[in-house]
Amino acid sequence: MRKALLTVLAVLAAYLVTSGPAQAAETLLSQNRPALASSTENAGTPAAAAVDGNNGTRWASGFADNQWLRIDLGSTQSFNRVLLRWEAAYARGFQIQTSNDGNGWTTVHTTTNGTGGEQNLNVAGSGRYVRVLVTERATQWGASLWEFQVYGGTGGPIVRVAEFLADCAYTHRLPDDPIVFPNMPGASHMHSFFGATVTNANTTVDDLANSPTSCNPAVDRSSYWVPTFYSNNQPVEPTGTTFYYLGEGVRDDVIARTQPLPYGLRIVAGNAKATGPNDNTISRWSCLHAGDAGAGHDFITCPAGSMLESYLDFPQCWNGRDLDSPDHKSHMAYPVNGDCPATHPVPVPKLRQVLRYPVNGSTAGFRLASGGGFTMHGDFFNAWPVDEMARRVNDCIRPIIKCGADGHP
């Protein structure tokens, strides 16, 4: 009887713990980010050792006050907690400071009576750069940290949308297409490229993997491209460029078995050869913050103060075998009745391309390099690191959790 009662209580306790709203996990923003220090004791105590997640390595400064250690978070981030794990040479006085440019600093925390060890600080701040400034050493030596960790995340309710994303700004224009016209420079209409900065007619996945990128997160080395947009024959590049990876359009049990997009996968979506709005095109146009303007497969007249938006969904069912196909489409398929067809049984994240062009008003002077608005199409060459793509699918898509660019809720 007592055993049965304990079992019931255990089940009830588990229910009480888990039945409330799911909470978003805190995110470690600083791990393995670029670090810079005002000084180091020697070559064995570099700045990077304080952000490597290894409690056996450390940064140590020169033997003076007013030494600092700076972390570059890659973009402006909000944070709410800083952890300092001091070695024996700790700081009695220090400040936590933030900056958006690495030059002007704002102090968000001050300690004047530090005792060393592990200091867990509830600190609210925002900036691309975060640094600890040692104003007073506690010993004759320099300041030494095993770990300097910066955490973000509100701990608020999880949003039940299967999503992660990458924001990838425009990088360059070329009449090249390494998927449709590989190794044929100048063979294509003009394309606008986003993400990897090296993309041209000769690009391979290895080139992308080693390329600088405009993407946030910077781990996304993929290349994305579309036909260049023209207004009165002048090229106009989008100022909003977000690439969403989604688990939608299929049943939840299909989402639960979604697989990572394979490294090196190449896909073309849309119909560059469409002759009209109803000619087998899936692209659509709308107006930012002006839903009453309507939507359609061709350009939309947007009101003043709005922007022209392009939406394009890529297929999310893979044949499980080919990274490309002769028409660059048939190795992929769209779902049917909430599931992937038997010919393309592997569900992968749906890529949704959202571009916002800073134009509005009459569409008379609008065109794409490929033709009318109904010819909008997109090319995707996947160069996400395998482990990063897999983590996002496992943590965001399968459990149906809305994640940001960092792949965390």
Secondary structure as the mmCIF struct_conf table of DSSP 4:
data_model
#
loop_
_struct_conf.conf_type_id
_struct_conf.id
_struct_conf.beg_label_comp_id
_struct_conf.beg_label_asym_id
_struct_conf.beg_label_seq_id
_struct_conf.end_label_comp_id
_struct_conf.end_label_asym_id
_struct_conf.end_label_seq_id
HELX_RH_AL_P HELX_RH_AL_P1 ARG A 2 THR A 18
BEND BEND1 SER A 19 GLY A 20
STRN STRN1 GLN A 23 GLN A 23
HELX_LH_PP_P HELX_LH_PP_P1 ALA A 24 GLU A 26
STRN STRN2 THR A 27 LEU A 28
TURN_TY1_P TURN_TY1_P1 GLN A 31 ASN A 32
STRN STRN3 ALA A 35 ALA A 37
BEND BEND2 SER A 38 SER A 38
BEND BEND3 GLU A 41 ASN A 42
TURN_TY1_P TURN_TY1_P2 ALA A 43 GLY A 44
BEND BEND4 THR A 45 THR A 45
HELX_RH_3T_P HELX_RH_3T_P1 ALA A 47 ALA A 50
BEND BEND5 VAL A 51 GLY A 53
TURN_TY1_P TURN_TY1_P3 ASN A 55 GLY A 56
STRN STRN4 TRP A 59 ALA A 60
BEND BEND6 PHE A 63 ASN A 66
STRN STRN5 GLN A 67 TRP A 86
BEND BEND7 ALA A 88 ALA A 89
STRN STRN6 ALA A 91 SER A 99
BEND BEND8 ASN A 100 GLY A 104
STRN STRN7 THR A 106 THR A 111
BEND BEND9 THR A 112 ASN A 113
BEND BEND10 GLY A 117 GLY A 117
STRN STRN8 GLU A 118 ARG A 137
BEND BEND11 ALA A 138 TRP A 141
STRN STRN9 SER A 144 GLY A 152
STRN STRN10 PRO A 157 PRO A 157
HELX_LH_PP_P HELX_LH_PP_P2 ILE A 158 VAL A 159
STRN STRN11 GLU A 163 CYS A 168
STRN STRN12 TYR A 170 LEU A 174
BEND BEND12 PRO A 175 PRO A 175
TURN_TY1_P TURN_TY1_P4 PRO A 178 VAL A 180
BEND BEND13 PHE A 181 PHE A 181
TURN_TY1_P TURN_TY1_P5 PRO A 182 ASN A 183
TURN_TY1_P TURN_TY1_P6 PRO A 185 GLY A 186
BEND BEND14 SER A 188 SER A 188
STRN STRN13 HIS A 191 GLY A 195
STRN STRN14 ALA A 196 ALA A 196
TURN_TY1_P TURN_TY1_P7 THR A 197 VAL A 198
BEND BEND15 ASN A 200 ASN A 200
TURN_TY1_P TURN_TY1_P8 ALA A 201 ASN A 202
HELX_RH_AL_P HELX_RH_AL_P2 VAL A 205 ALA A 209
TURN_TY1_P TURN_TY1_P9 ASN A 210 ASN A 210
BEND BEND16 SER A 211 SER A 211
STRN STRN15 THR A 213 THR A 213
STRN STRN16 CYS A 215 ASN A 216
BEND BEND17 PRO A 217 PRO A 217
TURN_TY1_P TURN_TY1_P10 ALA A 218 VAL A 219
STRN STRN17 SER A 223 PRO A 227
HELX_LH_PP_P HELX_LH_PP_P3 THR A 228 THR A 228
STRN STRN18 PHE A 229 SER A 231
TURN_TY1_P TURN_TY1_P11 ASN A 232 ASN A 233
STRN STRN19 GLN A 234 VAL A 236
BEND BEND18 THR A 239 THR A 239
STRN STRN20 GLY A 240 LEU A 246
BEND BEND19 GLY A 249 VAL A 250
HELX_RH_AL_P HELX_RH_AL_P3 ASP A 252 ILE A 255
TURN_TY1_P TURN_TY1_P12 ALA A 256 ARG A 257
HELX_LH_PP_P HELX_LH_PP_P4 PRO A 260 PRO A 262
TURN_TY1_P TURN_TY1_P13 TYR A 263 GLY A 264
STRN STRN21 ARG A 266 GLY A 270
TURN_TY1_P TURN_TY1_P14 ALA A 272 LYS A 273
BEND BEND20 THR A 275 GLY A 276
TURN_TY1_P TURN_TY1_P15 PRO A 277 ASN A 278
BEND BEND21 ASP A 279 ASN A 280
STRN STRN22 ARG A 284 CYS A 287
TURN_TY1_P TURN_TY1_P16 LEU A 288 HIS A 289
HELX_RH_3T_P HELX_RH_3T_P2 GLY A 291 ALA A 293
STRN STRN23 GLY A 296 GLY A 296
BEND BEND22 HIS A 297 ASP A 298
STRN STRN24 CYS A 302 CYS A 302
HELX_LH_PP_P HELX_LH_PP_P5 PRO A 303 PRO A 303
TURN_TY1_P TURN_TY1_P17 ALA A 304 GLY A 305
STRN STRN25 LEU A 308 ASP A 313
HELX_LH_PP_P HELX_LH_PP_P6 PHE A 314 PRO A 315
STRN STRN26 CYS A 317 TRP A 318
BEND BEND23 GLY A 320 ARG A 321
BEND BEND24 LEU A 323 LEU A 323
TURN_TY1_P TURN_TY1_P18 PRO A 326 ASP A 327
BEND BEND25 HIS A 328 LYS A 329
TURN_TY1_P TURN_TY1_P19 SER A 330 HIS A 331
STRN STRN27 MET A 332 ALA A 333
STRN STRN28 VAL A 336 VAL A 336
TURN_TY1_P TURN_TY1_P20 ASN A 337 GLY A 338
STRN STRN29 ASP A 339 ASP A 339
TURN_TY1_P TURN_TY1_P21 ALA A 342 THR A 343
BEND BEND26 HIS A 344 HIS A 344
STRN STRN30 VAL A 346 PRO A 347
HELX_LH_PP_P HELX_LH_PP_P7 PRO A 349 PRO A 349
STRN STRN31 LYS A 350 TYR A 357
BEND BEND27 PRO A 358 PRO A 358
STRN STRN32 GLY A 361 GLY A 361
TURN_TY1_P TURN_TY1_P22 ALA A 364 GLY A 365
STRN STRN33 PHE A 366 LEU A 368
TURN_TY1_P TURN_TY1_P23 ALA A 369 SER A 370
STRN STRN34 GLY A 371 GLY A 371
BEND BEND28 GLY A 372 GLY A 372
HELX_RH_3T_P HELX_RH_3T_P3 GLY A 373 THR A 375
STRN STRN35 HIS A 377 PHE A 381
HELX_RH_AL_P HELX_RH_AL_P4 VAL A 386 ARG A 392
HELX_RH_PI_P HELX_RH_PI_P1 VAL A 393 ILE A 397
TURN_TY1_P TURN_TY1_P24 ARG A 398 ILE A 400
STRN STRN36 LYS A 402 LYS A 402
TURN_TY1_P TURN_TY1_P25 ALA A 405 ASP A 406
BEND BEND29 GLY A 407 GLY A 407
#
